[in-house]
Amino acid sequence: MTVYPALPDDYTILALETSCDETAAAIVRGGRTIVANVVATQLDAHRRYGGIVPEVASRQHILSLPPVLAEALAALPNRWDDIHAIATTYGPGLSGALLTGLNTAKALAWQRGLPLVGVNHLEGHIYASWLLPEPDQTPQDVPEPQFPLIALVVSGGHTVLALVRGHGEYHLLGQTRDDAVGEAFDKVARILGLGFPGGPAIQQAAEGVQGASSLPRAWLRDSYDFSFSGLKTAVLHKVQERQQQEAKIVPPAESRGRRGGKPRPSDEVAPAEQPAPRPPQHDQFVQQMAYAFQESVVDVLTTKTVEAAVQYSAKEIVLAGGVAANVRLRAELTRRAAVPVRYPPIQLCTDNAAMIAAAAFYRYQVGVQQGWHLDVQPGLALGAGPSDD
């Protein structure tokens, strides 16, 4: 086995992240210390559509990359002279969005004569837990996560449970068979009329709810896989039942004919003219559905993660991805796990470039470097390398 020398503590990497709808640039020193972390969100541009529109995301990345990059570099006294390598996400994600970041990173690396390191987006989420949470902390204050560990990556596009034996050593244990958990949050929020993005909306609606009815759990026994499509359908059926009940309650003045007798044909509304059921309002029913949905998701994610940690004698659990910002999931996983649970600060749970720089540091330290042939891989799996390497 080849042994590579450790990179110096001041080794500084500039990273770009454009896998979905955040345009991000970051500078990280020594794989752990954040020098700059700039994120330009596209949330307002996509909210009107209730989800991410790939073409809109790609165009917005092109517009946002120059100012985001300039702001990140402004944090370095000597600008480019302080950068040792360039990193970028090359998958998984939206192909057009990925291309904007990858091509920019290639151009910068070629122009400056710097190494280029491609990073798996899912791996980046895991390495967010290597970053120091506070600016005034040092690596001595916060030890690195210990291997072997169990990583639960939960986001809008991914739900992955993996055993991590070392840097770059991944063993996939389970993944979603249908909807990713973040996608399920978005769809259920839409059903409940709570808006987009669904994760924060459902968490807020579920706060303080007591005694809500439960929803089913898809355990998929003898497997670490996940399924959330059935849970989403269960919520939809509950909402439809509620709407049907409300439709049967007709105001007294409308339930009679003009003189209190049987309605005349002219008073009746043809089925084709009847208005569609109104979307649920922000009432107790919606809050209870949000609570029950969140509890079902948290229960399944937590149970499988804790079981995996026991089976593989993990020293720690790392919770990563956008859904890792869910307060209920953090609390329940910490309560039920017998080993320490790590999760990054809220601002590092969602897509950012600092996590890409952190992952790139440890990849480059073991000799991983890409050439100009590197291409995007929208369906890249955790632990897989570039297909043309």
C-alpha positions as CSV (number, residue, x, y, z in Angstrom):
1,M,0.0,0.0,0.0
2,T,1.3,3.4,-1.0
3,V,1.9,5.8,1.9
4,Y,1.6,9.4,1.0
5,P,3.0,12.2,3.2
6,A,0.5,14.3,5.1
7,L,-0.3,17.6,3.7
8,P,0.8,20.7,5.7
9,D,-1.7,22.3,8.0
10,D,-1.7,25.5,5.9
11,Y,-2.6,23.6,2.7
12,T,-5.4,25.7,1.2
13,I,-8.1,24.6,-1.2
14,L,-10.6,26.6,-3.2
15,A,-13.7,24.6,-3.9
16,L,-16.8,25.1,-6.0
17,E,-20.2,23.5,-5.5
18,T,-23.0,23.7,-8.2
19,S,-24.7,20.3,-8.0
20,C,-28.3,21.7,-7.6
21,D,-29.6,25.1,-6.8
22,E,-26.9,26.7,-4.6
23,T,-23.9,28.4,-6.2
24,A,-21.1,28.1,-3.7
25,A,-17.4,28.9,-3.4
26,A,-15.3,28.2,-0.3
27,I,-11.7,28.3,0.9
28,V,-10.6,25.8,3.5
29,R,-7.2,25.5,5.2
30,G,-5.9,22.1,6.4
31,G,-9.1,20.3,5.5
32,R,-10.9,21.7,8.6
33,T,-10.6,25.5,9.0
34,I,-13.0,27.6,7.0
35,V,-11.4,30.7,5.6
36,A,-14.4,31.7,3.5
37,N,-17.7,30.0,2.7
38,V,-20.0,31.9,0.2
39,V,-23.4,30.5,-0.9
40,A,-25.8,32.2,-3.3
41,T,-29.2,30.5,-3.0
42,Q,-31.8,30.2,-5.8
43,L,-34.7,29.5,-3.6
44,D,-36.8,32.5,-4.7
45,A,-36.3,31.6,-8.3
46,H,-37.6,28.1,-7.9
47,R,-40.3,28.6,-5.2
48,R,-42.9,29.6,-7.7
49,Y,-42.6,26.2,-9.4
50,G,-42.7,24.2,-6.1
51,G,-39.4,22.5,-6.9
52,I,-36.1,22.8,-8.7
53,V,-36.1,23.6,-12.5
54,P,-32.8,22.3,-14.0
55,E,-32.6,24.9,-16.8
56,V,-33.2,27.8,-14.4
57,A,-30.6,26.4,-12.0
58,S,-27.9,26.2,-14.7
59,R,-28.5,29.7,-16.0
60,Q,-28.4,31.1,-12.5
61,H,-25.1,29.3,-11.7
62,I,-23.5,31.0,-14.7
63,L,-24.6,34.4,-13.4
64,S,-23.7,33.8,-9.7
65,L,-20.3,32.1,-10.0
66,P,-18.2,35.2,-10.7
67,P,-19.4,37.3,-7.7
68,V,-19.4,34.3,-5.4
69,L,-15.9,33.4,-6.4
70,A,-14.7,37.0,-6.0
71,E,-16.2,37.2,-2.5
72,A,-14.5,34.0,-1.4
73,L,-11.1,35.1,-2.7
74,A,-11.4,38.4,-1.0
75,A,-10.9,36.6,2.3
76,L,-7.2,35.8,1.4
77,P,-4.6,38.5,1.7
78,N,-2.6,37.3,-1.3
79,R,-5.6,36.0,-3.3
80,W,-4.5,33.3,-5.7
81,D,-1.0,33.1,-4.3
82,D,-2.4,31.5,-1.2
83,I,-4.3,28.7,-3.1
84,H,-2.7,25.3,-3.4
85,A,-5.4,23.3,-5.2
86,I,-8.9,23.6,-6.9
87,A,-11.8,21.3,-6.0
88,T,-15.2,20.9,-7.5
89,T,-18.3,18.6,-7.3
90,Y,-18.6,16.4,-10.4
91,G,-21.6,14.3,-9.3
92,P,-24.2,13.4,-8.3
93,G,-26.6,16.2,-9.3
94,L,-28.2,18.0,-12.2
95,S,-26.0,17.6,-15.3
96,G,-26.2,21.2,-16.5
97,A,-25.6,22.6,-13.0
98,L,-22.6,20.3,-12.4
99,L,-21.1,21.4,-15.8
100,T,-21.0,25.0,-14.8
101,G,-18.9,24.4,-11.7
102,L,-16.7,21.7,-13.2
103,N,-15.8,23.8,-16.3
104,T,-15.1,26.8,-14.1
105,A,-12.9,24.8,-11.8
106,K,-11.0,23.3,-14.8
107,A,-10.4,26.7,-16.3
108,L,-9.1,28.1,-13.0
109,A,-6.8,25.1,-12.3
110,W,-5.4,25.2,-15.9
111,Q,-4.8,28.9,-15.8
112,R,-3.1,28.8,-12.4
113,G,-1.3,25.5,-12.8
114,L,-3.0,24.0,-9.8
115,P,-4.0,20.4,-9.0
116,L,-7.7,19.6,-9.8
117,V,-9.6,17.4,-7.3
118,G,-13.1,16.1,-8.2
119,V,-15.4,15.4,-5.2
120,N,-18.5,13.2,-4.8
121,H,-21.2,15.5,-3.5
122,L,-22.4,12.8,-1.0
123,E,-18.9,12.4,0.3
124,G,-18.8,16.2,0.7
125,H,-21.8,16.1,3.0
126,I,-20.1,13.5,5.2
127,Y,-17.0,15.7,5.4
128,A,-19.0,18.6,6.6
129,S,-18.5,17.1,10.1
130,W,-14.7,17.5,9.7
131,L,-15.1,21.2,9.5
132,L,-14.6,23.2,12.7
133,P,-18.0,24.6,13.8
134,E,-16.7,27.9,15.1
135,P,-14.1,30.4,13.6
136,D,-12.0,30.6,16.7
137,Q,-11.7,26.8,17.2
138,T,-8.6,24.9,16.3
139,P,-8.2,21.2,15.2
140,Q,-6.9,20.5,18.7
141,D,-10.2,21.8,20.2
142,V,-12.4,19.5,18.1
143,P,-10.9,16.0,17.3
144,E,-11.7,14.5,13.9
145,P,-14.5,11.9,13.6
146,Q,-13.2,8.4,14.4
147,F,-13.4,5.4,12.1
148,P,-15.2,3.1,11.6
149,L,-18.3,5.2,11.5
150,I,-21.8,5.0,10.2
151,A,-22.9,7.9,7.9
152,L,-26.5,8.7,7.3
153,V,-26.8,11.1,4.3
154,V,-30.3,12.6,4.0
155,S,-31.2,15.3,1.5
156,G,-33.6,16.3,-1.2
157,G,-32.1,13.9,-3.7
158,H,-30.5,11.2,-1.5
159,T,-31.1,8.9,1.4
160,V,-28.0,6.7,2.0
161,L,-26.7,4.7,4.9
162,A,-23.0,3.7,4.7
163,L,-20.2,2.2,6.7
164,V,-17.1,4.4,6.5
165,R,-13.9,2.5,7.4
166,G,-11.5,5.2,6.5
167,H,-10.9,8.1,4.2
168,G,-12.4,7.1,0.9
169,E,-13.4,3.6,2.2
170,Y,-17.2,3.3,1.9
171,H,-19.5,0.3,2.1
172,L,-23.0,1.1,1.1
173,L,-25.5,-0.5,3.5
174,G,-28.8,0.9,2.3
175,Q,-30.5,3.6,0.3
176,T,-34.0,4.7,-0.7
177,R,-36.0,2.5,-3.0
178,D,-38.2,5.3,-4.1
179,D,-38.4,8.9,-2.8
180,A,-35.5,10.5,-1.1
181,V,-36.4,11.7,2.4
182,G,-36.1,15.3,1.5
183,E,-38.2,14.8,-1.6
184,A,-40.8,13.2,0.6
185,F,-40.8,16.2,2.9
186,D,-41.3,18.5,-0.2
187,K,-44.2,16.4,-1.6
188,V,-46.0,16.0,1.8
189,A,-45.6,19.8,2.4
190,R,-47.2,20.4,-1.0
191,I,-50.1,18.1,-0.1
192,L,-50.6,19.9,3.2
193,G,-50.4,23.3,1.6
194,L,-47.3,24.3,3.5
195,G,-45.2,25.5,0.6
196,F,-41.6,24.9,-0.5
197,P,-39.1,23.9,0.7
198,G,-40.9,21.2,2.7
199,G,-38.4,20.3,5.4
200,P,-38.5,23.6,7.4
201,A,-42.2,24.0,6.8
202,I,-43.1,20.6,8.2
203,Q,-40.8,21.0,11.1
204,Q,-42.4,24.3,12.0
205,A,-45.9,23.0,11.6
206,A,-45.1,20.0,13.9
207,E,-43.7,22.0,16.7
208,G,-45.6,21.6,20.0
209,V,-48.2,19.1,18.6
210,Q,-49.3,16.5,21.2
211,G,-51.3,13.3,20.7
212,A,-51.3,13.3,17.0
213,S,-52.4,10.1,15.2
214,S,-49.6,7.9,13.9
215,L,-48.8,7.0,10.3
216,P,-47.3,3.8,8.9
217,R,-43.6,2.9,8.8
218,A,-42.0,1.1,6.0
219,W,-39.5,-1.0,7.9
220,L,-38.3,-3.2,5.0
221,R,-37.1,-5.9,7.4
222,D,-33.7,-7.6,6.9
223,S,-32.6,-4.6,4.9
224,Y,-31.0,-1.2,5.6
225,D,-33.0,0.3,2.6
226,F,-35.6,2.9,3.0
227,S,-39.0,3.7,1.4
228,F,-41.1,6.8,1.8
229,S,-43.5,6.7,-1.1
230,G,-46.1,4.7,0.9
231,L,-45.9,7.2,3.7
232,K,-46.5,10.0,1.3
233,T,-49.5,8.2,-0.1
234,A,-50.9,7.6,3.4
235,V,-50.8,11.4,4.1
236,L,-52.5,12.0,0.8
237,H,-55.3,9.6,1.7
238,K,-55.8,11.2,5.1
239,V,-56.0,14.6,3.4
240,Q,-58.5,13.4,0.8
241,E,-60.7,11.8,3.6
242,R,-60.6,15.1,5.4
243,Q,-61.6,17.0,2.3
244,Q,-64.5,14.6,1.6
245,Q,-65.8,15.0,5.1
246,E,-65.7,18.8,4.8
247,A,-67.4,18.7,1.5
248,K,-70.4,16.9,3.1
249,I,-70.9,19.7,5.6
250,V,-73.1,22.1,3.7
251,P,-74.3,25.4,5.2
252,P,-78.0,25.1,6.2
253,A,-79.1,27.9,3.8
254,E,-77.7,25.9,0.9
255,S,-79.0,22.5,2.0
256,R,-82.6,23.4,1.4
257,G,-84.7,24.6,-1.5
258,R,-86.0,28.2,-1.6
259,R,-89.0,27.4,0.7
260,G,-87.3,24.7,2.8
261,G,-88.4,21.8,0.7
262,K,-86.5,19.5,-1.6
263,P,-84.1,21.4,-3.8
264,R,-85.4,21.9,-7.4
265,P,-83.2,20.9,-10.3
266,S,-82.2,24.4,-11.0
267,D,-80.9,24.7,-7.4
268,E,-78.6,21.7,-7.8
269,V,-75.0,21.9,-9.0
270,A,-73.9,19.5,-11.7
271,P,-71.0,17.2,-10.7
272,A,-68.8,18.7,-13.4
273,E,-69.4,22.2,-12.0
274,Q,-68.7,21.4,-8.4
275,P,-65.6,23.1,-7.1
276,A,-62.5,21.0,-6.3
277,P,-61.8,20.5,-2.6
278,R,-59.9,23.4,-1.2
279,P,-56.3,22.7,-0.1
280,P,-55.9,22.1,3.7
281,Q,-55.5,25.2,5.8
282,H,-53.0,25.8,8.6
283,D,-55.3,24.2,11.2
284,Q,-54.9,21.5,13.8
285,F,-55.4,18.7,11.2
286,V,-52.5,20.0,9.1
287,Q,-50.3,20.3,12.2
288,Q,-51.1,16.8,13.3
289,M,-50.4,15.4,9.9
290,A,-47.0,17.2,9.8
291,Y,-46.2,15.8,13.2
292,A,-47.2,12.3,12.4
293,F,-45.2,12.3,9.1
294,Q,-42.1,13.7,10.8
295,E,-42.3,11.1,13.6
296,S,-42.6,8.3,11.1
297,V,-39.6,9.5,9.1
298,V,-37.4,10.1,12.2
299,D,-38.3,6.7,13.7
300,V,-37.3,4.7,10.6
301,L,-34.1,6.7,10.0
302,T,-33.0,6.5,13.6
303,T,-33.8,2.8,14.1
304,K,-31.9,1.6,11.1
305,T,-28.9,3.9,11.8
306,V,-28.6,2.8,15.4
307,E,-28.9,-0.9,14.4
308,A,-26.1,-0.4,11.8
309,A,-23.9,1.2,14.3
310,V,-24.3,-1.7,16.7
311,Q,-23.8,-4.4,14.0
312,Y,-20.6,-2.8,12.6
313,S,-19.2,-1.7,16.0
314,A,-19.0,1.9,14.8
315,K,-17.2,4.4,17.0
316,E,-19.4,7.3,15.8
317,I,-22.4,8.2,13.8
318,V,-22.3,11.1,11.3
319,L,-25.6,12.7,10.2
320,A,-25.2,14.7,7.0
321,G,-27.2,16.4,4.3
322,G,-30.0,19.0,4.2
323,V,-32.4,16.9,6.3
324,A,-29.7,16.7,9.0
325,A,-30.9,20.2,9.9
326,N,-34.1,18.7,11.2
327,V,-34.1,19.3,15.0
328,R,-36.3,16.3,15.8
329,L,-34.0,13.9,13.8
330,R,-30.9,15.2,15.5
331,A,-32.4,14.9,19.0
332,E,-33.8,11.4,18.6
333,L,-30.7,10.0,17.0
334,T,-28.5,11.4,19.7
335,R,-30.9,10.1,22.4
336,R,-31.1,6.5,21.0
337,A,-27.5,6.0,19.9
338,A,-24.9,4.3,22.1
339,V,-22.1,6.2,20.4
340,P,-21.4,9.9,19.8
341,V,-23.5,11.5,17.0
342,R,-21.9,14.2,14.9
343,Y,-23.8,16.7,12.7
344,P,-22.6,20.0,11.3
345,P,-24.0,23.4,12.1
346,I,-27.3,24.2,10.3
347,Q,-25.5,26.3,7.6
348,L,-23.2,23.4,6.7
349,C,-26.0,20.9,6.4
350,T,-27.3,22.3,3.1
351,D,-25.2,22.4,0.0
352,N,-22.0,24.4,0.4
353,A,-18.5,24.4,-1.0
354,A,-16.6,24.2,2.3
355,M,-17.6,20.6,2.7
356,I,-16.3,19.9,-0.9
357,A,-13.0,21.5,0.1
358,A,-12.8,19.4,3.2
359,A,-13.4,16.2,1.3
360,A,-10.9,17.2,-1.4
361,F,-8.2,17.8,1.2
362,Y,-8.3,14.2,2.4
363,R,-8.7,12.8,-1.2
364,Y,-5.6,14.7,-2.4
365,Q,-3.7,13.6,0.7
366,V,-4.0,10.0,-0.4
367,G,-3.0,10.8,-4.0
368,V,-6.3,11.4,-5.7
369,Q,-6.1,14.0,-8.5
370,Q,-8.1,14.4,-11.7
371,G,-7.0,15.4,-15.2
372,W,-8.7,17.5,-17.8
373,H,-10.8,14.5,-18.9
374,L,-12.9,14.6,-15.8
375,D,-16.6,14.8,-16.7
376,V,-19.8,15.2,-14.7
377,Q,-21.6,12.1,-13.5
378,P,-25.2,13.0,-12.5
379,G,-25.9,9.5,-11.1
380,L,-22.6,9.0,-9.2
381,A,-22.9,6.7,-6.2
382,L,-21.1,7.1,-2.9
383,G,-17.7,5.5,-3.1
384,A,-17.6,5.4,-6.9
385,G,-14.8,7.2,-8.7
386,P,-14.7,8.9,-12.1
387,S,-15.9,6.4,-14.7
388,D,-13.0,7.2,-17.0
389,D,-10.2,6.9,-14.4
